[in-house]
Every structure is written in structure tokens, then in C-alpha cells.
Amino acid sequence: MGIFEELRERGLLAQLTDGKQIHDLINAGKATFYIGFDCTADSLTAGHFMALTLMKRLQMAGNKPIALIGGGTTMIGDPSGRTDMRKMLTREDIDHNAECFKRQMENFIDFSDDKALMVNNADWLLELNYVELLREVGACFSVNNMLRAECYKQRMEKGLSFLEFNYMIMQSYDFYYMFRKYNCNLQFGGDDQWSNMLGGTELIRRKLGKDAHAMTITLLTDSQGKKMGKTAGNAVWLDANKTSPYEFYQYWRNVGDADVIKCIKMLTFLPMEQIRDIEKWQGEDLNKAKKILAHELTELVHGREEADKAEDASAALFGGGVDSANIPQAVITDDKFTDGRIDIMGVLVAAGMVTSRSEARRAVEQGGVSVNDEKVTDISASYTKDQIGSGDFLVRKGKKSFKKIVVE
């Protein structure tokens, strides 16, 4: 089985511009391809997993990845999948986020010996002269066609800024630039990016001729893909300081029954022969599949030792044990206490288990909170520093979210 056939079987491919050519190109290991990452935060999330694992798969098959850091496009903001305009970031924020992305990507992609490139589109987009850009590529874009693009249509009711309207041109220019400079002949992205990505393919062909072999693939983005990366309103980060290995493990351990096989296919590097066997599992065996998924992905991001610790901690908790050594820890500082005490809502907020006191109130009133295995139903319940500082203050919200709380 070639890499193209494997991507098909794993359910990763959605739309392609040139099926036969792409098939032959990547199976022969001759693609130089790129995926873009806009720097909207200081860490990649679980939502980037599909792209990162795809780059790794294709590189293992001999193809050359280009990780495009969107230092320039982040200054505009992608309207795709948005109902409102993205927060405007400063150049300093974007540069910082780009550096964080680079460190995390190196865990997936081998950049040694020119096996892969990491480039930042700020290096060329921020140097463009606006009038010269319009003259060079403006005539290649039909406003009528742009307005029919799904990424713009969904924003027309609430309003689409001219700033965001330019995003398609900037993304298209990226492909055009890298095609000429790095011989980049293929681009990948989520299927919500189809219109933007077609813009780049068409720009190359219009500027350089129909024989310019620039091609586009979009990855399958189903309901699980769209949910991936968020849980209970919070992002699931790849940075261990933002989402601990245990929390990361638990996120994947708790995927729905209908999604676990899809996630194993799309995101793990288990051989397809093994996955075909797992695919036959039903009932309680699906819990075993979820454990396999959680361990594989936690090991990929945080290493085997952390994955083993997270698995052991989960087994201890949900098997009735009390070993909390590997459960994520949350620190409550002195300033969170009033007259030496903090109420349960304050504990939940300070521990990062909820985003607000109102959310904490609902969790308590609905019977979803316990401290050291005793349910807390009174929102006025409070605790002293000595009670929390004992080192065994374990808070649970819902069935799956645990934090060990300490005082600093």
C-alpha cells in the first residue's frame, strides 16, 4: 500500500484538484508540500494534530514538508469558520507565538539535513508593496468568485471586513511564492480552506501557465475534527504547562464511542492491519480502544514516560485507588484566600476547572463536584489553607476532571 492509499483508508482525504498526479507524486516521495499555521496562540492545540501527523506520515514516505508559520497572515486573520472577526494581535505577540510553534513542531517533523523547512510568511508578506501586489496578482482574482466562497458567505450577514477579505489573496500568494522559491508543488489544509487553497493553485497556473504543476488536497474535517482541540469550552494544548499530560490523556480517553476508531485511524501511527482488528471491537472493548488512542497520542506529544504515568493515574482513580501522584496539580496562591478561607467556587476557578464563578455555581448545584470523594452541594462550602495544604486535597468536577490542589 502506498502512502496515498493509506491516507485514503485512514479517512484523511477530502477534496483533490489532480487525483492521479497527486497519487503518483506522493507515492514516489517527490512532493514538496506545505501546511500553514497561523500564530493565534502561544501553543499548538489538539486541533492541529491532524496536520502534524499528516506531515510526519508524508515525510516518512520520502516527501518534504514545509511548515509555514503564518507570521504575516495572522496579522489579517482568517475568516474561515468564524462568525466574528479575530482578535488583532501585535507583531510582538505573533513573533512570540511563532517561536513556541517552532519548538513544538520539532517533536513531529525532522528538520535536519534539509529534510523539511520551516518558513514564516512575514518574511515576504510584510515586505510587499500594496500597489505592486495589486498589479501582480489582483487581476487573477474575481470578486464575484470570492464572494461565492463558503468562507466569505457565512460572514456576509454579520459583516465581513475588507481586512479579512484580503486573506484569500495573502494565502494564495503564499503558495505562489513558495512554488517559485522552494519548488513547493502541493498544499494541504482543512476542507474549510478549500476556496482559499484553490485561489493559490489558480494563481500559479494563471501566472506561470497551465503546465505549472501546483496541486491542492484538503483533509477530511468531519464533526470530530471540528470539535478536536476543545473540551468544556477550553482548548486542549500541546504545551504541558497549559494542558498537563494527564489532562491530555483524559481528553482522548473520553472521546465518544462513535469517534474513537476514526481518531485512531487519522491520528495514530498504528499499522492499518492492527486498526482493522480494533475496528471490529464492540461494547466494552471500545474502552480498551480509547485507552490505546489516549496512550498513543500522549506518548507522541509528551513521551512514553508521561503517557505511562497518565495511564497509571487514570487507572488508579477510576479503578477506586487513591494514588494521586500523577494527577495534574493546581496551585492556589495566598491572594485567593479571604480571612484564611476560600469557597468551593473559588477553588474551581483558581484550579482552572471552570472559567467563571457562575459556571462553578452550576457545577456544584448540579451535584457534579466532590472533594476527596465527598460530594459538595453547598456553594458556600469553604476551606482553610491548612485543609488544602495537606497535599491530599483532590477535587473532581464531573466524572473525568480531577485536580490535586496545593497552596503556595
Phi, psi and chi 1 to 4 in degrees:
 res  aa     phi    psi   chi1   chi2   chi3   chi4
   1 MET       -  126.8 -179.5 -170.0  -61.2      -
   2 GLY   -78.0  168.5      -      -      -      -
   3 ILE   -62.5  -34.7 -175.0   62.1      -      -
   4 PHE   -61.8  -46.9 -175.9   90.8      -      -
   5 GLU   -63.7  -36.2  -71.2   76.8   14.2      -
   6 GLU   -65.3  -43.0 -178.4  179.1  -15.6      -
   7 LEU   -61.2  -38.5  -63.7 -178.8      -      -
   8 ARG   -61.0  -49.9  -81.7  -78.0 -165.2 -149.3
   9 GLU   -65.9  -32.4 -173.8  171.0   -0.4      -
  10 ARG   -76.2   -4.2  -71.5 -178.2 -179.3  -86.4
  11 GLY    76.7   28.9      -      -      -      -
  12 LEU   -94.1  -22.3  -76.0  165.9      -      -
  13 LEU   -95.5  138.6  -55.5 -176.7      -      -
  14 ALA  -114.6  -78.4      -      -      -      -
  15 GLN  -118.5  141.2  -55.7  176.6   83.6      -
  16 LEU  -131.9  145.9  -62.8   80.0      -      -
  17 THR   -85.5  -33.7   57.1      -      -      -
  18 ASP  -142.2   78.9  -53.5   84.5      -      -
  19 GLY   -55.1  -52.9      -      -      -      -
  20 LYS   -64.7  -44.2  176.8   62.9  166.5   60.4
  21 GLN   -64.1  -42.1  -66.7   93.1  -38.6      -
  22 ILE   -65.9  -42.5  -68.6  171.1      -      -
  23 HIS   -53.6  -51.8  168.7  -81.8      -      -
  24 ASP   -67.2  -38.0  -65.4  -15.0      -      -
  25 LEU   -65.1  -52.3 -172.7   72.1      -      -
  26 ILE   -77.8  -30.1   66.5  173.6      -      -
  27 ASN   -66.9  -29.5  -85.6   -4.0      -      -
  28 ALA   -84.8   -3.3      -      -      -      -
  29 GLY    69.7   29.5      -      -      -      -
  30 LYS  -111.0   10.5  -65.8 -178.2  178.0  178.7
  31 ALA   -85.4  137.2      -      -      -      -
  32 THR  -110.9  109.7  -63.1      -      -      -
  33 PHE  -123.7  157.9   68.3   96.2      -      -
  34 TYR  -131.6  152.6   94.2   90.4      -      -
  35 ILE  -131.7  135.6  -61.2 -179.8      -      -
  36 GLY   -98.2  147.3      -      -      -      -
  37 PHE  -133.6  107.2  -59.6   81.8      -      -
  38 ASP   -75.6  142.3  -84.5   -5.2      -      -
  39 CYS   -93.0   64.9  -43.8      -      -      -
  40 THR   -87.1   -5.4   53.5      -      -      -
  41 ALA  -149.7  174.0      -      -      -      -
  42 ASP   -94.8   15.0   59.1   -0.4      -      -
  43 SER  -154.1  146.9  171.9      -      -      -
  44 LEU   -71.2  157.6  -64.2  164.3      -      -
  45 THR  -117.1  174.9   73.3      -      -      -
  46 ALA   -59.6  -22.9      -      -      -      -
  47 GLY   -67.4  -17.6      -      -      -      -
  48 HIS   -88.6   -4.2  -67.5  105.8      -      -
  49 PHE   -57.0  -44.3 -124.5  132.8      -      -
  50 MET   -59.1  -43.1 -163.9  178.5  -66.2      -
  51 ALA   -67.6  -43.1      -      -      -      -
  52 LEU   -66.1  -43.6  -67.6  169.3      -      -
  53 THR   -69.9  -33.5   55.2      -      -      -
  54 LEU   -62.5  -44.2  174.7   88.4      -      -
  55 MET   -60.6  -41.6  -64.3  175.9   86.9      -
  56 LYS   -63.6  -44.8 -175.1  177.9  179.0   70.7
  57 ARG   -59.3  -48.7  -74.0 -176.0 -144.4  -77.4
  58 LEU   -66.0  -36.8  -73.0  166.7      -      -
  59 GLN   -65.6  -40.3 -174.1  178.7   50.2      -
  60 MET   -61.6  -25.1  -69.7  167.7   63.8      -
  61 ALA   -90.2    7.7      -      -      -      -
  62 GLY    99.3   -2.7      -      -      -      -
  63 ASN   -84.7  160.7  -61.6  -76.0      -      -
  64 LYS  -108.9  116.8 -177.3  174.6 -179.2  176.4
  65 PRO   -85.8  146.7   -1.4   18.3      -      -
  66 ILE  -118.9  114.9  -60.5  177.6      -      -
  67 ALA   -88.2  110.1      -      -      -      -
  68 LEU   -94.3  111.6  174.7   63.5      -      -
  69 ILE   -83.6  124.1  -57.5  -64.6      -      -
  70 GLY   -86.7   57.5      -      -      -      -
  71 GLY   -63.5  -29.5      -      -      -      -
  72 GLY   -87.3  -47.8      -      -      -      -
  73 THR   -67.2  -26.9   40.4      -      -      -
  74 THR   -62.7  -26.4  -55.0      -      -      -
  75 MET   -72.0  -13.9  -61.9 -171.5   77.4      -
  76 ILE  -100.6  -51.8  -63.2  174.2      -      -
  77 GLY    98.5  124.7      -      -      -      -
  78 ASP   -79.9  124.4 -176.5    2.4      -      -
  79 PRO   -79.6   -8.8   29.0  -34.3      -      -
  80 SER   -59.8  131.1  -58.1      -      -      -
  81 GLY    69.6   14.7      -      -      -      -
  82 ARG  -114.6  144.7  -58.3  -78.2  -60.0 -171.4
  83 THR  -103.2   -4.9   57.7      -      -      -
  84 ASP  -145.7  171.5   57.0   -3.2      -      -
  85 MET   -77.0  140.7 -172.9  170.0  168.2      -
  86 ARG   -69.2  154.2  -66.3 -178.7 -173.9  -89.3
  87 LYS   -63.3  134.8  177.0 -175.0  174.8 -176.4
  88 MET   -79.1  126.8  -63.3  -71.8  -75.7      -
  89 LEU  -103.6  153.0  -59.7  176.7      -      -
  90 THR   -78.5  163.2   66.3      -      -      -
  91 ARG   -61.8  -36.3  178.1   70.7 -173.9  -87.4
  92 GLU   -65.4  -43.3  -70.1   73.2   21.2      -
  93 ASP   -60.7  -44.0  -72.1  -21.9      -      -
  94 ILE   -64.5  -43.2  -67.5  170.1      -      -
  95 ASP   -62.8  -40.6  -71.8  -14.6      -      -
  96 HIS   -63.4  -46.2  169.9   72.1      -      -
  97 ASN   -62.2  -38.2  -66.4  -13.7      -      -
  98 ALA   -61.7  -41.4      -      -      -      -
  99 GLU   -64.1  -38.5  -73.6  -58.9  -44.2      -
 100 CYS   -65.0  -41.5  -65.4      -      -      -
 101 PHE   -59.5  -44.4  -81.7   22.8      -      -
 102 LYS   -57.4  -46.0  -72.9  179.3 -177.5  178.6
 103 ARG   -62.1  -39.2  -69.6 -166.5  -65.2  -88.4
 104 GLN   -74.4  -36.3  -68.5  175.6  -14.3      -
 105 MET   -64.1  -29.5  -74.5  179.4 -177.8      -
 106 GLU   -65.8  -14.5  -72.3  169.6   -9.7      -
 107 ASN   -76.9  -16.4  -67.8  -32.5      -      -
 108 PHE  -110.1  -35.8  -66.8   84.2      -      -
 109 ILE  -117.1  137.6  -55.7  164.3      -      -
 110 ASP   -90.0  108.5 -178.8    2.8      -      -
 111 PHE   -94.4    4.1  -69.3   97.1      -      -
 112 SER   -74.9  153.4   66.9      -      -      -
 113 ASP    51.8   37.7  -58.2  -39.1      -      -
 114 ASP    62.0   25.7 -159.6   37.7      -      -
 115 LYS   -76.4  -18.3  -65.4  173.5 -173.9  172.2
 116 ALA  -156.9  159.5      -      -      -      -
 117 LEU  -120.7  150.7  -64.6  177.0      -      -
 118 MET  -126.7  117.3 -174.7  176.4  -67.4      -
 119 VAL  -128.1  159.8  -63.0      -      -      -
 120 ASN  -122.7  121.4 -170.2  -32.9      -      -
 121 ASN   -70.4   -6.6   63.4   16.7      -      -
 122 ALA   -63.0  -27.5      -      -      -      -
 123 ASP   -64.4  -26.1  -66.2  -20.1      -      -
 124 TRP  -117.0  -33.8   57.6   86.0      -      -
 125 LEU   -68.1  -38.0  -67.7 -178.4      -      -
 126 LEU   -75.8  -10.8  -60.9 -172.0      -      -
 127 GLU   -96.3   -3.4  -59.3  -61.0  -39.4      -
 128 LEU   -70.7  142.3  -70.6  172.7      -      -
 129 ASN   -90.1  127.2  176.9  -74.3      -      -
 130 TYR   -60.2  -46.1 -172.8   60.9      -      -
 131 VAL   -65.8  -41.2  173.4      -      -      -
 132 GLU   -63.4  -38.4  -70.5  178.7    0.1      -
 133 LEU   -62.5  -45.1  175.2   68.0      -      -
 134 LEU   -59.3  -41.4  -70.9  178.1      -      -
 135 ARG   -69.9  -33.6  -72.5  176.7   60.6   84.9
 136 GLU   -77.0  -44.1 -177.2  176.3    8.4      -
 137 VAL  -124.0  -12.5  -54.8      -      -      -
 138 GLY   -57.3  -38.6      -      -      -      -
 139 ALA   -70.5  -11.2      -      -      -      -
 140 CYS   -86.0   -4.7  -62.9      -      -      -
 141 PHE  -116.2  128.0  -69.9   86.4      -      -
 142 SER   -92.6  122.0  162.0      -      -      -
 143 VAL   -60.5  -38.5  171.3      -      -      -
 144 ASN   -58.8  -45.3  -70.1   -9.8      -      -
 145 ASN   -66.9  -38.6  -71.5  -19.6      -      -
 146 MET   -62.3  -41.4  -68.5  174.5   72.6      -
 147 LEU   -69.5  -20.6  -69.3  175.8      -      -
 148 ARG   -82.6  -11.6  -77.0 -166.4  -70.5  -92.5
 149 ALA   -64.4  139.1      -      -      -      -
 150 GLU   -59.3  -36.6 -164.5   61.2   37.5      -
 151 CYS   -64.9  -23.1   60.3      -      -      -
 152 TYR   -97.3  -35.8  -69.1  145.7      -      -
 153 LYS   -56.8  -40.9  -77.8  167.6   58.9  178.0
 154 GLN   -70.8  -10.7   62.6 -168.3    4.8      -
 155 ARG  -103.5   -6.4  -70.8  -69.2  -54.2  -81.2
 156 MET   -65.9  -34.4  -66.2  -54.5  -71.3      -
 157 GLU   -66.6  -45.0  -75.0 -171.7   18.1      -
 158 LYS   -86.5  -13.1  -70.8 -165.5  173.8 -177.6
 159 GLY   110.6  131.4      -      -      -      -
 160 LEU  -118.0  120.9  174.8   71.3      -      -
 161 SER   -74.2  153.9   71.4      -      -      -
 162 PHE   -64.1  -30.8 -176.7   69.8      -      -
 163 LEU   -56.5  -51.2  176.9   70.9      -      -
 164 GLU   -70.2  -29.6  -64.6  169.2  -67.8      -
 165 PHE   -60.0  -27.9 -172.0   64.7      -      -
 166 ASN   -77.2  -10.4  -81.2  -89.3      -      -
 167 TYR   -60.2  -42.0 -169.3   89.8      -      -
 168 MET   -59.4  -39.9 -178.9 -174.7  -67.9      -
 169 ILE   -66.4  -41.8  -62.5  174.3      -      -
 170 MET   -64.8  -44.7  -64.9  -65.2   98.3      -
 171 GLN   -65.2  -39.5 -177.9  170.5  -25.1      -
 172 SER   -63.7  -39.9  -60.6      -      -      -
 173 TYR   -63.9  -34.4 -170.5   86.5      -      -
 174 ASP   -55.2  -49.8  -78.1  -17.9      -      -
 175 PHE   -64.3  -42.9 -166.3   16.9      -      -
 176 TYR   -58.7  -45.9  174.0   57.8      -      -
 177 TYR   -64.3  -46.7  179.1   90.0      -      -
 178 MET   -74.1  -27.1  -71.2 -172.9  -68.6      -
 179 PHE   -61.2  -43.4 -178.1   88.0      -      -
 180 ARG   -76.5  -40.5  -68.9 -179.2  -59.7  159.2
 181 LYS   -85.6  -38.3 -174.6  172.4  178.6   62.0
 182 TYR  -116.4    7.7  -57.9  114.2      -      -
 183 ASN    56.7   35.1  -63.7  -44.9      -      -
 184 CYS   -75.8  115.2  178.6      -      -      -
 185 ASN  -111.8    5.2   49.1   21.8      -      -
 186 LEU  -151.2  140.8 -174.1   60.6      -      -
 187 GLN  -127.6  144.7   58.3  177.6  -26.2      -
 188 PHE  -121.0  152.4  -78.0   83.7      -      -
 189 GLY  -175.0  171.4      -      -      -      -
 190 GLY   -64.7  155.8      -      -      -      -
 191 ASP   -69.5  -13.3   62.5   -0.3      -      -
 192 ASP   -75.2   -6.7   58.9  -16.3      -      -
 193 GLN   -99.5    5.8  -67.5  -77.3  -47.2      -
 194 TRP   -53.2  -47.0 -179.7 -116.5      -      -
 195 SER   -63.4  -45.6  -61.8      -      -      -
 196 ASN   -61.0  -40.2  -72.8  -12.2      -      -
 197 MET   -73.8  -37.0  -64.5  167.8   69.2      -
 198 LEU   -60.9  -35.0  -82.5 -177.9      -      -
 199 GLY   -57.1  -41.0      -      -      -      -
 200 GLY   -68.1  -42.6      -      -      -      -
 201 THR   -61.9  -45.4  -56.2      -      -      -
 202 GLU   -67.4  -36.2  -69.6  -56.1  -48.5      -
 203 LEU   -61.6  -45.2  174.0   59.7      -      -
 204 ILE   -61.0  -44.8  -69.0  169.4      -      -
 205 ARG   -69.2  -34.8  -68.8  175.9  178.9  175.7
 206 ARG   -73.9  -34.7  -68.8 -167.5   64.6  175.5
 207 LYS   -82.9  -35.3  -66.9  -68.7  -66.8 -178.8
 208 LEU  -113.8   -2.0  -57.1  177.6      -      -
 209 GLY   105.2  155.1      -      -      -      -
 210 LYS   -65.0  -19.5  -67.2 -177.9  179.2  179.3
 211 ASP   -83.3   -3.2  -67.6  -26.7      -      -
 212 ALA   -68.6  116.1      -      -      -      -
 213 HIS   -85.9   75.3  -63.5  -65.9      -      -
 214 ALA  -110.4  128.4      -      -      -      -
 215 MET  -132.9  162.4  -67.6  163.2  -79.5      -
 216 THR  -135.1  137.4  -63.7      -      -      -
 217 ILE  -129.5  138.0  -59.8 -179.2      -      -
 218 THR  -111.0  143.8   62.9      -      -      -
 219 LEU   -81.7  149.8  -55.7 -179.5      -      -
 220 LEU   -65.1  126.8 -175.6   63.5      -      -
 221 THR  -124.0   89.7  -51.3      -      -      -
 222 ASP   -93.0 -166.4   60.4    2.8      -      -
 223 SER   -61.1  -37.1   57.3      -      -      -
 224 GLN   -66.8  -41.3  175.8   62.7   30.2      -
 225 GLY   -60.5  -40.0      -      -      -      -
 226 LYS   -69.7  -31.6  -68.3 -177.2 -175.7  -63.7
 227 LYS   -81.0  -24.2  -68.8 -175.6  -64.4 -177.3
 228 MET   -57.7  132.2 -155.4  177.8  -67.0      -
 229 GLY   105.2  -10.2      -      -      -      -
 230 LYS  -133.4  145.9  -71.4 -170.0  175.0 -177.7
 231 THR  -148.9  132.6  179.5      -      -      -
 232 ALA    50.8   36.2      -      -      -      -
 233 GLY    83.8   -3.5      -      -      -      -
 234 ASN  -113.5  146.8  -63.3  -43.5      -      -
 235 ALA   -73.1  146.7      -      -      -      -
 236 VAL  -100.3  105.9  178.5      -      -      -
 237 TRP   -90.6  157.3  -53.9   98.8      -      -
 238 LEU   -85.0  -15.8  -57.0 -167.0      -      -
 239 ASP   -77.2  120.7 -176.1  -18.7      -      -
 240 ALA   -62.7  -23.8      -      -      -      -
 241 ASN   -75.8  -15.4  -66.0  -42.4      -      -
 242 LYS  -105.9  -36.4  -63.4  167.3   76.4   70.5
 243 THR  -133.7  113.7  -62.9      -      -      -
 244 SER   -66.1  157.9   70.4      -      -      -
 245 PRO   -54.5  -37.4  -29.3   36.7      -      -
 246 TYR   -64.0  -46.7  172.5   80.6      -      -
 247 GLU   -64.0  -37.6  -68.4  169.3  -48.1      -
 248 PHE   -63.4  -46.2 -169.7   82.5      -      -
 249 TYR   -58.1  -46.8  176.7   94.4      -      -
 250 GLN   -64.2  -34.3  -77.2  -58.9  120.5      -
 251 TYR   -59.1  -47.6  171.6   70.9      -      -
 252 TRP   -76.5  -29.2  -62.5  106.9      -      -
 253 ARG   -63.6  -24.4  173.3   66.6  179.8   82.9
 254 ASN  -105.0   14.3  -65.1  -33.4      -      -
 255 VAL   -63.7  157.1  -60.4      -      -      -
 256 GLY   -67.7  155.7      -      -      -      -
 257 ASP   -55.9  -37.4  -70.8   -5.4      -      -
 258 ALA   -72.7  -15.3      -      -      -      -
 259 ASP  -106.5  -16.2  -65.5  -38.4      -      -
 260 VAL   -63.5  -43.0   59.7      -      -      -
 261 ILE   -67.7  -39.9  -59.7  -58.6      -      -
 262 LYS   -59.6  -42.3  -74.0 -170.8  -70.9 -173.9
 263 CYS   -67.2  -39.8  -72.3      -      -      -
 264 ILE   -62.0  -42.7  -71.6  175.3      -      -
 265 LYS   -64.1  -47.7  -75.8 -178.0  176.6 -180.0
 266 MET   -76.0  -33.3  -68.9  178.0  170.4      -
 267 LEU  -113.8  -24.8  -55.5  176.5      -      -
 268 THR   -92.6  169.5   75.9      -      -      -
 269 PHE  -108.4   20.5  -72.8   83.3      -      -
 270 LEU   -63.3  141.2  -65.2  176.3      -      -
 271 PRO   -63.9  148.5   18.8  -28.2      -      -
 272 MET   -61.6  -30.3  -75.6  -53.5  -54.9      -
 273 GLU   -59.4  -43.6  -67.3   82.5   -2.5      -
 274 GLN   -68.6  -40.2 -178.0  179.1   -9.5      -
 275 ILE   -65.7  -35.9  -65.7  174.2      -      -
 276 ARG   -62.1  -34.2  -68.7 -173.6 -159.7  110.0
 277 ASP   -70.0  -44.2  -70.3  -24.3      -      -
 278 ILE   -61.6  -33.6  -64.6  173.6      -      -
 279 GLU   -61.2  -21.0 -154.5  167.0    3.6      -
 280 LYS   -83.4  -10.8  -60.0  172.3 -173.4  174.8
 281 TRP   -69.7  145.6  -65.1   -4.5      -      -
 282 GLN  -135.1  168.3  -59.3  -70.1  -31.0      -
 283 GLY    56.9 -129.3      -      -      -      -
 284 GLU   -63.3  -24.6  -74.6  -60.7  -48.2      -
 285 ASP   -64.3  -21.7  -77.5  -19.9      -      -
 286 LEU   -64.5  -28.9  -73.1  176.8      -      -
 287 ASN   -65.8  -36.8  -77.7  -36.4      -      -
 288 LYS   -64.9  -39.0 -174.1  165.0   67.5  169.9
 289 ALA   -63.3  -38.1      -      -      -      -
 290 LYS   -66.6  -36.9  -67.4  177.2 -174.1 -179.6
 291 LYS   -65.5  -39.3  -68.9  176.9 -176.4  177.5
 292 ILE   -62.7  -46.3  -69.3  171.7      -      -
 293 LEU   -58.4  -50.1  171.4   68.5      -      -
 294 ALA   -61.6  -43.2      -      -      -      -
 295 HIS   -68.8  -43.6 -167.6  -78.2      -      -
 296 GLU   -59.3  -46.2  -72.4  -68.5  -41.4      -
 297 LEU   -75.3  -35.4  -61.8 -170.6      -      -
 298 THR   -66.5  -39.0  -54.1      -      -      -
 299 GLU   -64.4  -39.0 -179.4  178.1  -19.4      -
 300 LEU   -62.3  -38.0 -172.0   59.9      -      -
 301 VAL   -90.6  -42.7  175.3      -      -      -
 302 HIS  -114.7   -3.5  -61.6  -65.3      -      -
 303 GLY    95.2  160.0      -      -      -      -
 304 ARG   -64.9  -39.2  173.9  166.1  -68.3 -172.8
 305 GLU   -59.7  -46.8 -178.0  179.0   -6.6      -
 306 GLU   -67.6  -35.6  -68.2  -62.3  -26.8      -
 307 ALA   -64.9  -41.2      -      -      -      -
 308 ASP   -64.4  -42.0  -71.0  -15.5      -      -
 309 LYS   -61.8  -44.5  -73.0  180.0 -178.9  177.8
 310 ALA   -63.4  -40.5      -      -      -      -
 311 GLU   -64.9  -42.8 -175.0  174.0   68.4      -
 312 ASP   -64.3  -42.8  -69.1  -15.4      -      -
 313 ALA   -63.7  -41.1      -      -      -      -
 314 SER   -64.4  -43.0 -180.0      -      -      -
 315 ALA   -63.9  -39.7      -      -      -      -
 316 ALA   -65.0  -44.7      -      -      -      -
 317 LEU   -66.1  -51.7  -81.6  170.4      -      -
 318 PHE   -85.5   -5.6  -60.3  110.7      -      -
 319 GLY   -98.6    5.0      -      -      -      -
 320 GLY    96.7   -0.8      -      -      -      -
 321 GLY   -77.4  171.3      -      -      -      -
 322 VAL  -122.1   10.0 -167.6      -      -      -
 323 ASP   -70.2  105.0  179.5   12.7      -      -
 324 SER  -104.6   18.3   61.1      -      -      -
 325 ALA   -59.1  -35.5      -      -      -      -
 326 ASN  -106.7   11.0  -62.8  -46.3      -      -
 327 ILE   -78.1  141.5  -63.1  172.9      -      -
 328 PRO   -58.8  142.7   19.6  -32.2      -      -
 329 GLN  -106.3  141.1  178.2  176.3  -70.8      -
 330 ALA  -121.7  137.4      -      -      -      -
 331 VAL  -103.6  130.0  175.3      -      -      -
 332 ILE  -107.4  123.3  -62.5 -179.0      -      -
 333 THR   -87.8  164.1   53.2      -      -      -
 334 ASP   -55.7  -35.8  -80.4  -18.2      -      -
 335 ASP   -69.6   -8.5   60.3  -49.2      -      -
 336 LYS   -84.9   -8.8  -56.8  -62.2 -177.8 -176.0
 337 PHE   -95.4  144.5  -69.3   82.4      -      -
 338 THR  -120.9  120.1  -58.9      -      -      -
 339 ASP    52.9   38.8  -63.7  -31.7      -      -
 340 GLY    79.5    8.2      -      -      -      -
 341 ARG  -134.4  158.5  -56.7 -174.9   74.0   88.5
 342 ILE  -139.4  134.4 -176.3  171.3      -      -
 343 ASP   -81.5  168.7   64.3   21.1      -      -
 344 ILE   -62.3  -33.9 -174.6   60.8      -      -
 345 MET   -66.2  -39.3  -67.3 -173.7  -70.1      -
 346 GLY   -64.9  -36.5      -      -      -      -
 347 VAL   -62.6  -46.9  170.6      -      -      -
 348 LEU   -62.9  -40.8  -68.7  169.4      -      -
 349 VAL   -68.4  -47.2  172.8      -      -      -
 350 ALA   -63.6  -30.6      -      -      -      -
 351 ALA   -81.6   -5.8      -      -      -      -
 352 GLY    75.5   18.3      -      -      -      -
 353 MET   -85.9  -17.7  -58.5  176.6   80.2      -
 354 VAL  -139.7  166.3  -63.9      -      -      -
 355 THR  -100.4   -9.1   57.0      -      -      -
 356 SER  -157.0  163.3   65.7      -      -      -
 357 ARG   -67.1  -32.3  -73.1 -178.1   64.9   87.6
 358 SER   -66.2  -38.4   59.3      -      -      -
 359 GLU   -66.9  -37.8 -175.9 -177.0  -13.8      -
 360 ALA   -63.8  -42.6      -      -      -      -
 361 ARG   -57.7  -46.5  174.7 -171.4  -71.4  -90.5
 362 ARG   -61.9  -41.6  -72.4 -166.8  -62.3  -87.0
 363 ALA   -62.1  -42.3      -      -      -      -
 364 VAL   -68.1  -48.6  172.4      -      -      -
 365 GLU   -65.4  -25.8  -68.6  177.5  -19.3      -
 366 GLN   -88.3    5.0  -68.0  168.6    3.5      -
 367 GLY    77.2   22.8      -      -      -      -
 368 GLY   -99.8   10.8      -      -      -      -
 369 VAL  -124.2  136.8  175.6      -      -      -
 370 SER  -139.1  153.2   66.1      -      -      -
 371 VAL  -122.7  122.2  171.6      -      -      -
 372 ASN    49.4   47.3  -66.9  -24.5      -      -
 373 ASP    69.6   11.1  -70.5  -30.5      -      -
 374 GLU  -112.1  123.7  -68.3 -173.1   10.3      -
 375 LYS   -63.4  138.4 -173.9  172.5  -71.6 -172.2
 376 VAL  -109.5  118.2  179.6      -      -      -
 377 THR  -115.3   -8.1   56.4      -      -      -
 378 ASP  -101.1  117.7 -177.4    0.3      -      -
 379 ILE   -67.6  -15.5   59.4  171.3      -      -
 380 SER   -90.4   -0.4   64.2      -      -      -
 381 ALA   -57.1  133.4      -      -      -      -
 382 SER  -137.1  165.9   63.3      -      -      -
 383 TYR  -140.7  147.8  -52.0   91.5      -      -
 384 THR   -89.2  169.1   65.5      -      -      -
 385 LYS   -62.4  -37.7  -66.3  179.7 -175.8  178.6
 386 ASP   -65.6  -39.5  -71.8  -20.3      -      -
 387 GLN   -62.4  -43.7  -73.1  176.2  -63.5      -
 388 ILE   -77.5  -36.2  -63.4  174.7      -      -
 389 GLY   -74.3    0.8      -      -      -      -
 390 SER   -67.5  -19.7   64.1      -      -      -
 391 GLY    95.5   -5.1      -      -      -      -
 392 ASP  -124.4   34.9  -65.3  -46.8      -      -
 393 PHE   -94.7   98.9 -164.3   84.0      -      -
 394 LEU  -107.7  120.6 -171.5   64.5      -      -
 395 VAL  -109.2  135.0  178.6      -      -      -
 396 ARG  -122.6  136.0 -175.5 -177.1   73.8 -173.6
 397 LYS  -121.9  122.5 -178.0  178.2   76.2   73.1
 398 GLY    69.5 -158.2      -      -      -      -
 399 LYS   -90.8  -19.8  -66.5 -178.8  178.9 -179.7
 400 LYS  -121.3  -13.4  -52.3  -66.8 -175.9 -179.5
 401 SER  -100.4  117.8  178.4      -      -      -
 402 PHE  -125.1  147.4  -71.5   82.8      -      -
 403 LYS  -144.2  137.1  -77.8  -74.1 -180.0   73.7
 404 LYS   -94.1  122.9 -179.2  169.2   61.7  174.8
 405 ILE  -103.6  133.1  -47.1  -62.4      -      -
 406 VAL  -130.1  161.4  -63.6      -      -      -
 407 VAL  -106.4  136.6  177.8      -      -      -
 408 GLU  -121.2      - -172.4  175.7   85.5      -
